[in-house]
Amino acid sequence: MAIQQKLSLMIPGPTPVPEKVLEALARHPIGHRSKDFQDLVEITTKNLKWLHQTENDVLTITGSGTAAMEAGIISTLSKGDKVICGENGKFGQRWVKVAKEFGLEVIKIDAEWGTPLNPDNFKKILEKDHKKEIKAVILTHSETSTGVINDLKMISSHIRNHNKALSIIDCVTSLGACNVPIDEWELDIVASGSQKGYMIPPGLSFVSVSKKAWQASEKSNLPKFYLNLQSYKKSLSSNSNPYTPAVNLVFALDESLKMMKDEGLVKIFQRHQRHKLAVSEAAKTLNLKLFADEKNLSPSVTAIQTGEIDAENFRKIIKNKYDILLAGGQDHLKGKIFRVGHLGYVNDRDIISVIAAIGNTLVEQNKISTERVGEALKIASYHLKVS
């Protein structure tokens, strides 16, 4: 099979990796119990706290974002605990499955795919829980299967007012893309993954853990071993890891976090906002419909409906002709939408290129005029400049 040397990843993960990070990844490994590695863990942990906007512990696990979320659930809850799970996409659906798999009693708050979760639904259920039986609220912040971002700020305020329930949040595609002030919002468990906003390959995940969550972990009786967060906390006190970590990915993490600090949080968030607006407004100009509610578009990915066009074939054409990989729809959305990722190490040139590729493909299929492509590029350029 021919390898596409210039394939551009315009998907919500894995995301493009900077040259500096790739070079770090290629270094000779060092001993994971050595002083050199402990020094590296100390630096990356400090910078992870900066990115998470927290003084809480931030733990690094060798595993995917799903591992981080599962670790948060099984390390703080007990069998039979009552939890609320928000479900308005593929990943919210996953946390319902995980919670049920571990014998938790799930109260599901859902919304149609493409629309955000309603914070008032959380408020009503939490306010009625006078006996404080609800132990946690589990939800996805940026639901990349549909291109929707949920109102975590408002939902977290309702969780805080309950006083007892923990917030266990999937921020896998929002951390490093938009503002997630963990301490300000008093979030308890926040999970994320390396192949998203962190701009490094898959393989690491991160969990921020509050004091309230650590207190809950003392009473947790769910089965756990590798994903027991208490083990990671103990090791972190000596800048170590309970098991063999992905040493070279930590090299990469160190470089990526330095790049992010150089750019600064505000500029990172502004860049993702510009790219979101450029893609979404250009798509509408190309006579395409957005799948997600326009007031709640994710800064990480834009989901686009294709109508009578088969989305899978459309993606295939763009990959083969332009070396640009777009994401497809999941489950019942397969063939009906494609998703443009603008997360992590994506620049303005990437955005212009993907819009031109989408537009030119539509022209070739006699769906729009070449003039329409020009208008879309003009609108995208405007948002890239002024947003």
SEPAMAR-273840 format. One record per residue (C-alpha): x, y, z; residue in one letter. Coordinates in nm, 3 decimals. Layout:
% SEPAMAR-273840
<X:X&Y:Y&Z:Z&r:A>
...
% end
This chain:
% SEPAMAR-273840
<X:0.000&Y:0.000&Z:0.000&r:M>
<X:0.137&Y:0.340&Z:-0.097&r:A>
<X:0.214&Y:0.570&Z:0.195&r:I>
<X:0.080&Y:0.923&Z:0.158&r:Q>
<X:0.373&Y:1.131&Z:0.275&r:Q>
<X:0.184&Y:1.460&Z:0.285&r:K>
<X:-0.149&Y:1.346&Z:0.427&r:L>
<X:-0.306&Y:1.635&Z:0.617&r:S>
<X:-0.503&Y:1.528&Z:0.926&r:L>
<X:-0.814&Y:1.744&Z:0.943&r:M>
<X:-0.989&Y:1.515&Z:1.190&r:I>
<X:-1.060&Y:1.557&Z:1.562&r:P>
<X:-0.773&Y:1.322&Z:1.650&r:G>
<X:-0.507&Y:1.219&Z:1.603&r:P>
<X:-0.410&Y:1.574&Z:1.521&r:T>
<X:-0.104&Y:1.706&Z:1.331&r:P>
<X:0.223&Y:1.686&Z:1.525&r:V>
<X:0.483&Y:1.968&Z:1.515&r:P>
<X:0.836&Y:1.891&Z:1.392&r:E>
<X:0.988&Y:1.972&Z:1.732&r:K>
<X:0.759&Y:1.720&Z:1.894&r:V>
<X:0.840&Y:1.452&Z:1.636&r:L>
<X:1.210&Y:1.509&Z:1.694&r:E>
<X:1.160&Y:1.471&Z:2.069&r:A>
<X:0.970&Y:1.149&Z:2.009&r:L>
<X:1.270&Y:1.008&Z:1.819&r:A>
<X:1.520&Y:1.054&Z:2.104&r:R>
<X:1.684&Y:0.755&Z:2.268&r:H>
<X:1.470&Y:0.636&Z:2.562&r:P>
<X:1.595&Y:0.682&Z:2.917&r:I>
<X:1.522&Y:0.480&Z:3.228&r:G>
<X:1.179&Y:0.554&Z:3.368&r:H>
<X:1.316&Y:0.524&Z:3.724&r:R>
<X:1.610&Y:0.754&Z:3.656&r:S>
<X:1.666&Y:1.101&Z:3.800&r:K>
<X:1.652&Y:1.244&Z:3.446&r:D>
<X:1.304&Y:1.108&Z:3.394&r:F>
<X:1.188&Y:1.223&Z:3.736&r:Q>
<X:1.304&Y:1.575&Z:3.648&r:D>
<X:1.107&Y:1.551&Z:3.324&r:L>
<X:0.793&Y:1.440&Z:3.510&r:V>
<X:0.831&Y:1.732&Z:3.749&r:E>
<X:0.848&Y:1.983&Z:3.462&r:I>
<X:0.562&Y:1.832&Z:3.260&r:T>
<X:0.339&Y:1.807&Z:3.567&r:T>
<X:0.395&Y:2.175&Z:3.643&r:K>
<X:0.308&Y:2.269&Z:3.285&r:N>
<X:0.006&Y:2.037&Z:3.281&r:L>
<X:-0.129&Y:2.225&Z:3.582&r:K>
<X:-0.080&Y:2.549&Z:3.389&r:W>
<X:-0.276&Y:2.414&Z:3.094&r:L>
<X:-0.550&Y:2.278&Z:3.320&r:H>
<X:-0.566&Y:2.606&Z:3.512&r:Q>
<X:-0.554&Y:2.418&Z:3.841&r:T>
<X:-0.361&Y:2.356&Z:4.161&r:E>
<X:-0.511&Y:2.007&Z:4.178&r:N>
<X:-0.309&Y:1.695&Z:4.106&r:D>
<X:-0.277&Y:1.622&Z:3.733&r:V>
<X:-0.187&Y:1.259&Z:3.668&r:L>
<X:-0.047&Y:1.108&Z:3.350&r:T>
<X:-0.160&Y:0.761&Z:3.242&r:I>
<X:-0.026&Y:0.555&Z:2.953&r:T>
<X:-0.356&Y:0.496&Z:2.776&r:G>
<X:-0.626&Y:0.673&Z:2.577&r:S>
<X:-0.879&Y:0.932&Z:2.689&r:G>
<X:-1.121&Y:0.647&Z:2.756&r:T>
<X:-0.870&Y:0.507&Z:3.007&r:A>
<X:-0.860&Y:0.845&Z:3.183&r:A>
<X:-1.239&Y:0.862&Z:3.205&r:M>
<X:-1.268&Y:0.505&Z:3.327&r:E>
<X:-0.996&Y:0.573&Z:3.586&r:A>
<X:-1.191&Y:0.872&Z:3.714&r:G>
<X:-1.511&Y:0.672&Z:3.745&r:I>
<X:-1.373&Y:0.357&Z:3.909&r:I>
<X:-1.139&Y:0.546&Z:4.143&r:S>
<X:-1.409&Y:0.760&Z:4.303&r:T>
<X:-1.737&Y:0.564&Z:4.291&r:L>
<X:-1.879&Y:0.243&Z:4.437&r:S>
<X:-2.106&Y:-0.027&Z:4.301&r:K>
<X:-2.470&Y:0.080&Z:4.309&r:G>
<X:-2.393&Y:0.452&Z:4.328&r:D>
<X:-2.644&Y:0.673&Z:4.155&r:K>
<X:-2.497&Y:0.893&Z:3.880&r:V>
<X:-2.624&Y:1.129&Z:3.612&r:I>
<X:-2.485&Y:1.074&Z:3.262&r:C>
<X:-2.528&Y:1.331&Z:2.986&r:G>
<X:-2.569&Y:1.179&Z:2.641&r:E>
<X:-2.594&Y:1.379&Z:2.319&r:N>
<X:-2.345&Y:1.194&Z:2.103&r:G>
<X:-2.117&Y:0.894&Z:2.067&r:K>
<X:-1.893&Y:0.974&Z:2.362&r:F>
<X:-2.169&Y:1.059&Z:2.606&r:G>
<X:-2.320&Y:0.727&Z:2.501&r:Q>
<X:-1.989&Y:0.558&Z:2.587&r:R>
<X:-1.988&Y:0.690&Z:2.945&r:W>
<X:-2.340&Y:0.553&Z:2.997&r:V>
<X:-2.211&Y:0.211&Z:2.890&r:K>
<X:-1.903&Y:0.234&Z:3.113&r:V>
<X:-2.111&Y:0.340&Z:3.416&r:A>
<X:-2.355&Y:0.054&Z:3.367&r:K>
<X:-2.071&Y:-0.193&Z:3.314&r:E>
<X:-1.944&Y:-0.113&Z:3.664&r:F>
<X:-2.285&Y:-0.153&Z:3.825&r:G>
<X:-2.370&Y:0.214&Z:3.870&r:L>
<X:-2.731&Y:0.329&Z:3.869&r:E>
<X:-2.756&Y:0.565&Z:3.573&r:V>
<X:-2.995&Y:0.856&Z:3.537&r:I>
<X:-2.961&Y:0.956&Z:3.173&r:K>
<X:-3.007&Y:1.312&Z:3.055&r:I>
<X:-3.003&Y:1.315&Z:2.680&r:D>
<X:-3.049&Y:1.548&Z:2.387&r:A>
<X:-3.086&Y:1.486&Z:2.017&r:E>
<X:-2.751&Y:1.440&Z:1.846&r:W>
<X:-2.649&Y:1.780&Z:1.713&r:G>
<X:-2.802&Y:1.974&Z:2.002&r:T>
<X:-2.647&Y:2.059&Z:2.341&r:P>
<X:-2.747&Y:1.916&Z:2.675&r:L>
<X:-2.990&Y:2.142&Z:2.861&r:N>
<X:-2.832&Y:2.261&Z:3.191&r:P>
<X:-3.179&Y:2.305&Z:3.343&r:D>
<X:-3.237&Y:1.930&Z:3.318&r:N>
<X:-2.934&Y:1.873&Z:3.540&r:F>
<X:-3.050&Y:2.145&Z:3.778&r:K>
<X:-3.397&Y:1.994&Z:3.821&r:K>
<X:-3.273&Y:1.644&Z:3.900&r:I>
<X:-2.998&Y:1.763&Z:4.132&r:L>
<X:-3.231&Y:1.996&Z:4.324&r:E>
<X:-3.482&Y:1.715&Z:4.380&r:K>
<X:-3.211&Y:1.493&Z:4.529&r:D>
<X:-3.275&Y:1.597&Z:4.889&r:H>
<X:-3.116&Y:1.279&Z:5.029&r:K>
<X:-2.797&Y:1.348&Z:4.830&r:K>
<X:-2.803&Y:1.004&Z:4.669&r:E>
<X:-2.647&Y:1.123&Z:4.342&r:I>
<X:-2.273&Y:1.069&Z:4.370&r:K>
<X:-2.151&Y:1.204&Z:4.035&r:A>
<X:-2.243&Y:1.379&Z:3.712&r:V>
<X:-2.063&Y:1.239&Z:3.408&r:I>
<X:-2.062&Y:1.417&Z:3.072&r:L>
<X:-1.866&Y:1.514&Z:2.764&r:T>
<X:-1.773&Y:1.881&Z:2.722&r:H>
<X:-1.693&Y:1.886&Z:2.350&r:S>
<X:-1.893&Y:1.613&Z:2.172&r:E>
<X:-1.686&Y:1.563&Z:1.860&r:T>
<X:-1.919&Y:1.303&Z:1.708&r:S>
<X:-2.164&Y:1.587&Z:1.637&r:T>
<X:-1.958&Y:1.908&Z:1.661&r:G>
<X:-2.143&Y:2.035&Z:1.970&r:V>
<X:-1.996&Y:2.188&Z:2.284&r:I>
<X:-2.201&Y:2.158&Z:2.602&r:N>
<X:-2.240&Y:2.439&Z:2.856&r:D>
<X:-2.001&Y:2.300&Z:3.114&r:L>
<X:-1.981&Y:2.626&Z:3.305&r:K>
<X:-2.352&Y:2.629&Z:3.379&r:M>
<X:-2.384&Y:2.254&Z:3.437&r:I>
<X:-2.089&Y:2.260&Z:3.677&r:S>
<X:-2.253&Y:2.539&Z:3.877&r:S>
<X:-2.556&Y:2.313&Z:3.933&r:H>
<X:-2.328&Y:2.029&Z:4.040&r:I>
<X:-2.154&Y:2.258&Z:4.291&r:R>
<X:-2.490&Y:2.366&Z:4.435&r:N>
<X:-2.574&Y:2.000&Z:4.499&r:H>
<X:-2.258&Y:1.993&Z:4.716&r:N>
<X:-2.229&Y:1.614&Z:4.725&r:K>
<X:-2.201&Y:1.498&Z:4.362&r:A>
<X:-1.865&Y:1.487&Z:4.185&r:L>
<X:-1.820&Y:1.626&Z:3.835&r:S>
<X:-1.650&Y:1.371&Z:3.608&r:I>
<X:-1.588&Y:1.544&Z:3.279&r:I>
<X:-1.461&Y:1.428&Z:2.940&r:D>
<X:-1.258&Y:1.725&Z:2.820&r:C>
<X:-1.064&Y:1.514&Z:2.570&r:V>
<X:-1.125&Y:1.755&Z:2.281&r:T>
<X:-1.185&Y:2.078&Z:2.470&r:S>
<X:-0.872&Y:2.103&Z:2.686&r:L>
<X:-0.619&Y:2.298&Z:2.486&r:G>
<X:-0.888&Y:2.427&Z:2.250&r:A>
<X:-1.109&Y:2.643&Z:2.469&r:C>
<X:-1.123&Y:2.782&Z:2.820&r:N>
<X:-1.163&Y:2.512&Z:3.086&r:V>
<X:-1.075&Y:2.686&Z:3.416&r:P>
<X:-1.081&Y:2.380&Z:3.642&r:I>
<X:-1.031&Y:2.558&Z:3.973&r:D>
<X:-1.270&Y:2.842&Z:3.893&r:E>
<X:-1.545&Y:2.597&Z:3.796&r:W>
<X:-1.447&Y:2.359&Z:4.079&r:E>
<X:-1.435&Y:2.055&Z:3.851&r:L>
<X:-1.346&Y:1.731&Z:4.026&r:D>
<X:-1.231&Y:1.485&Z:3.760&r:I>
<X:-1.123&Y:1.616&Z:3.419&r:V>
<X:-0.996&Y:1.370&Z:3.157&r:A>
<X:-0.808&Y:1.446&Z:2.835&r:S>
<X:-0.591&Y:1.273&Z:2.576&r:G>
<X:-0.255&Y:1.339&Z:2.414&r:S>
<X:-0.361&Y:1.308&Z:2.048&r:Q>
<X:-0.597&Y:1.607&Z:2.063&r:K>
<X:-0.512&Y:1.959&Z:2.175&r:G>
<X:-0.177&Y:1.846&Z:2.315&r:Y>
<X:-0.044&Y:1.795&Z:1.959&r:M>
<X:0.135&Y:1.466&Z:2.028&r:I>
<X:0.060&Y:1.111&Z:1.907&r:P>
<X:-0.193&Y:0.886&Z:2.085&r:P>
<X:-0.083&Y:0.701&Z:2.396&r:G>
<X:-0.104&Y:0.932&Z:2.697&r:L>
<X:-0.404&Y:1.054&Z:2.891&r:S>
<X:-0.435&Y:1.302&Z:3.174&r:F>
<X:-0.661&Y:1.325&Z:3.478&r:V>
<X:-0.704&Y:1.628&Z:3.700&r:S>
<X:-0.827&Y:1.527&Z:4.046&r:V>
<X:-0.972&Y:1.761&Z:4.311&r:S>
<X:-0.945&Y:1.723&Z:4.689&r:K>
<X:-1.314&Y:1.635&Z:4.697&r:K>
<X:-1.253&Y:1.355&Z:4.445&r:A>
<X:-0.959&Y:1.222&Z:4.650&r:W>
<X:-1.184&Y:1.208&Z:4.955&r:Q>
<X:-1.439&Y:1.010&Z:4.755&r:A>
<X:-1.166&Y:0.775&Z:4.634&r:S>
<X:-1.103&Y:0.660&Z:4.992&r:E>
<X:-1.450&Y:0.499&Z:4.996&r:K>
<X:-1.454&Y:0.366&Z:4.637&r:S>
<X:-1.500&Y:-0.010&Z:4.610&r:N>
<X:-1.512&Y:-0.062&Z:4.233&r:L>
<X:-1.250&Y:-0.308&Z:4.102&r:P>
<X:-0.934&Y:-0.141&Z:3.978&r:K>
<X:-0.565&Y:-0.204&Z:3.943&r:F>
<X:-0.380&Y:-0.039&Z:3.652&r:Y>
<X:-0.626&Y:0.253&Z:3.648&r:L>
<X:-0.632&Y:0.309&Z:4.023&r:N>
<X:-0.565&Y:0.682&Z:4.057&r:L>
<X:-0.442&Y:0.639&Z:4.414&r:Q>
<X:-0.141&Y:0.450&Z:4.274&r:S>
<X:-0.062&Y:0.738&Z:4.038&r:Y>
<X:-0.097&Y:0.993&Z:4.317&r:K>
<X:0.147&Y:0.802&Z:4.535&r:K>
<X:0.402&Y:0.779&Z:4.254&r:S>
<X:0.362&Y:1.143&Z:4.157&r:L>
<X:0.482&Y:1.249&Z:4.502&r:S>
<X:0.826&Y:1.130&Z:4.390&r:S>
<X:0.782&Y:1.241&Z:4.026&r:N>
<X:0.741&Y:0.886&Z:3.912&r:S>
<X:0.482&Y:0.646&Z:3.771&r:N>
<X:0.345&Y:0.323&Z:3.920&r:P>
<X:0.402&Y:0.132&Z:3.595&r:Y>
<X:0.624&Y:0.161&Z:3.288&r:T>
<X:0.522&Y:0.484&Z:3.115&r:P>
<X:0.557&Y:0.574&Z:2.747&r:A>
<X:0.889&Y:0.752&Z:2.802&r:V>
<X:0.924&Y:0.896&Z:2.453&r:N>
<X:0.570&Y:1.032&Z:2.457&r:L>
<X:0.666&Y:1.223&Z:2.771&r:V>
<X:0.959&Y:1.370&Z:2.575&r:F>
<X:0.702&Y:1.479&Z:2.316&r:A>
<X:0.468&Y:1.613&Z:2.583&r:L>
<X:0.746&Y:1.829&Z:2.726&r:D>
<X:0.805&Y:1.992&Z:2.386&r:E>
<X:0.436&Y:2.042&Z:2.308&r:S>
<X:0.365&Y:2.203&Z:2.644&r:L>
<X:0.658&Y:2.441&Z:2.593&r:K>
<X:0.510&Y:2.540&Z:2.255&r:M>
<X:0.170&Y:2.596&Z:2.414&r:M>
<X:0.315&Y:2.811&Z:2.689&r:K>
<X:0.499&Y:3.019&Z:2.430&r:D>
<X:0.173&Y:3.079&Z:2.245&r:E>
<X:-0.028&Y:3.142&Z:2.563&r:G>
<X:-0.372&Y:3.021&Z:2.663&r:L>
<X:-0.564&Y:3.320&Z:2.532&r:V>
<X:-0.404&Y:3.301&Z:2.187&r:K>
<X:-0.459&Y:2.925&Z:2.173&r:I>
<X:-0.828&Y:2.970&Z:2.245&r:F>
<X:-0.856&Y:3.258&Z:1.996&r:Q>
<X:-0.692&Y:3.050&Z:1.724&r:R>
<X:-0.940&Y:2.767&Z:1.768&r:H>
<X:-1.227&Y:3.017&Z:1.768&r:Q>
<X:-1.104&Y:3.170&Z:1.440&r:R>
<X:-1.076&Y:2.830&Z:1.277&r:H>
<X:-1.420&Y:2.724&Z:1.395&r:K>
<X:-1.581&Y:3.037&Z:1.250&r:L>
<X:-1.384&Y:3.016&Z:0.925&r:A>
<X:-1.487&Y:2.656&Z:0.858&r:V>
<X:-1.850&Y:2.688&Z:0.967&r:S>
<X:-1.918&Y:3.013&Z:0.780&r:E>
<X:-1.739&Y:2.888&Z:0.468&r:A>
<X:-1.941&Y:2.565&Z:0.476&r:A>
<X:-2.266&Y:2.761&Z:0.475&r:K>
<X:-2.141&Y:2.971&Z:0.185&r:T>
<X:-2.078&Y:2.646&Z:-0.005&r:L>
<X:-2.450&Y:2.567&Z:0.038&r:N>
<X:-2.377&Y:2.302&Z:0.299&r:L>
<X:-2.569&Y:2.272&Z:0.625&r:K>
<X:-2.406&Y:2.248&Z:0.965&r:L>
<X:-2.517&Y:1.947&Z:1.167&r:F>
<X:-2.476&Y:2.105&Z:1.510&r:A>
<X:-2.669&Y:2.383&Z:1.674&r:D>
<X:-2.496&Y:2.701&Z:1.555&r:E>
<X:-2.494&Y:2.863&Z:1.898&r:K>
<X:-2.302&Y:2.569&Z:2.042&r:N>
<X:-2.037&Y:2.480&Z:1.785&r:L>
<X:-1.732&Y:2.295&Z:1.914&r:S>
<X:-1.398&Y:2.474&Z:1.872&r:P>
<X:-1.245&Y:2.138&Z:1.782&r:S>
<X:-1.454&Y:2.003&Z:1.493&r:V>
<X:-1.727&Y:2.114&Z:1.252&r:T>
<X:-1.983&Y:1.853&Z:1.148&r:A>
<X:-2.130&Y:1.916&Z:0.802&r:I>
<X:-2.438&Y:1.756&Z:0.646&r:Q>
<X:-2.409&Y:1.638&Z:0.286&r:T>
<X:-2.776&Y:1.583&Z:0.196&r:G>
<X:-2.801&Y:1.375&Z:-0.121&r:E>
<X:-2.422&Y:1.341&Z:-0.143&r:I>
<X:-2.273&Y:1.028&Z:0.011&r:D>
<X:-2.039&Y:1.165&Z:0.279&r:A>
<X:-1.810&Y:0.861&Z:0.275&r:E>
<X:-1.749&Y:0.887&Z:-0.099&r:N>
<X:-1.699&Y:1.262&Z:-0.062&r:F>
<X:-1.430&Y:1.203&Z:0.201&r:R>
<X:-1.264&Y:0.943&Z:-0.018&r:K>
<X:-1.240&Y:1.184&Z:-0.311&r:I>
<X:-1.083&Y:1.456&Z:-0.095&r:I>
<X:-0.832&Y:1.214&Z:0.054&r:K>
<X:-0.728&Y:1.068&Z:-0.283&r:N>
<X:-0.713&Y:1.398&Z:-0.473&r:K>
<X:-0.598&Y:1.646&Z:-0.209&r:Y>
<X:-0.427&Y:1.427&Z:0.056&r:D>
<X:-0.661&Y:1.567&Z:0.320&r:I>
<X:-0.825&Y:1.331&Z:0.567&r:L>
<X:-1.168&Y:1.431&Z:0.696&r:L>
<X:-1.362&Y:1.241&Z:0.963&r:A>
<X:-1.684&Y:1.057&Z:0.886&r:G>
<X:-2.010&Y:1.029&Z:1.072&r:G>
<X:-2.054&Y:0.770&Z:1.345&r:Q>
<X:-2.333&Y:0.516&Z:1.391&r:D>
<X:-2.654&Y:0.640&Z:1.223&r:H>
<X:-2.470&Y:0.946&Z:1.089&r:L>
<X:-2.230&Y:0.745&Z:0.871&r:K>
<X:-2.261&Y:0.858&Z:0.511&r:G>
<X:-2.472&Y:1.157&Z:0.614&r:K>
<X:-2.210&Y:1.393&Z:0.756&r:I>
<X:-1.838&Y:1.455&Z:0.741&r:F>
<X:-1.640&Y:1.631&Z:1.011&r:R>
<X:-1.360&Y:1.885&Z:0.969&r:V>
<X:-1.117&Y:1.882&Z:1.259&r:G>
<X:-0.946&Y:2.210&Z:1.351&r:H>
<X:-0.789&Y:2.099&Z:1.676&r:L>
<X:-0.432&Y:2.126&Z:1.796&r:G>
<X:-0.148&Y:2.199&Z:1.554&r:Y>
<X:-0.365&Y:2.341&Z:1.275&r:V>
<X:-0.285&Y:2.676&Z:1.112&r:N>
<X:-0.466&Y:2.918&Z:0.880&r:D>
<X:-0.313&Y:2.758&Z:0.570&r:R>
<X:-0.466&Y:2.423&Z:0.669&r:D>
<X:-0.807&Y:2.586&Z:0.702&r:I>
<X:-0.788&Y:2.756&Z:0.363&r:I>
<X:-0.669&Y:2.432&Z:0.201&r:S>
<X:-0.951&Y:2.219&Z:0.337&r:V>
<X:-1.216&Y:2.475&Z:0.239&r:I>
<X:-1.074&Y:2.495&Z:-0.114&r:A>
<X:-1.068&Y:2.113&Z:-0.139&r:A>
<X:-1.430&Y:2.084&Z:-0.024&r:I>
<X:-1.537&Y:2.363&Z:-0.257&r:G>
<X:-1.355&Y:2.228&Z:-0.562&r:N>
<X:-1.502&Y:1.882&Z:-0.504&r:T>
<X:-1.851&Y:2.030&Z:-0.495&r:L>
<X:-1.778&Y:2.216&Z:-0.820&r:V>
<X:-1.667&Y:1.892&Z:-0.986&r:E>
<X:-1.995&Y:1.734&Z:-0.878&r:Q>
<X:-2.188&Y:2.028&Z:-1.029&r:N>
<X:-2.327&Y:2.129&Z:-0.691&r:K>
<X:-2.195&Y:2.486&Z:-0.685&r:I>
<X:-2.015&Y:2.736&Z:-0.905&r:S>
<X:-1.647&Y:2.826&Z:-0.887&r:T>
<X:-1.756&Y:3.176&Z:-0.785&r:E>
<X:-1.918&Y:3.025&Z:-0.477&r:R>
<X:-1.583&Y:2.871&Z:-0.377&r:V>
<X:-1.423&Y:3.211&Z:-0.406&r:G>
<X:-1.689&Y:3.361&Z:-0.180&r:E>
<X:-1.632&Y:3.086&Z:0.077&r:A>
<X:-1.258&Y:3.148&Z:0.079&r:L>
<X:-1.316&Y:3.520&Z:0.111&r:K>
<X:-1.543&Y:3.469&Z:0.412&r:I>
<X:-1.299&Y:3.223&Z:0.571&r:A>
<X:-1.013&Y:3.470&Z:0.524&r:S>
<X:-1.219&Y:3.741&Z:0.692&r:Y>
<X:-1.275&Y:3.527&Z:1.003&r:H>
<X:-0.914&Y:3.414&Z:1.013&r:L>
<X:-0.809&Y:3.777&Z:1.015&r:K>
<X:-1.052&Y:3.949&Z:1.251&r:V>
<X:-1.200&Y:3.690&Z:1.489&r:S>
% end
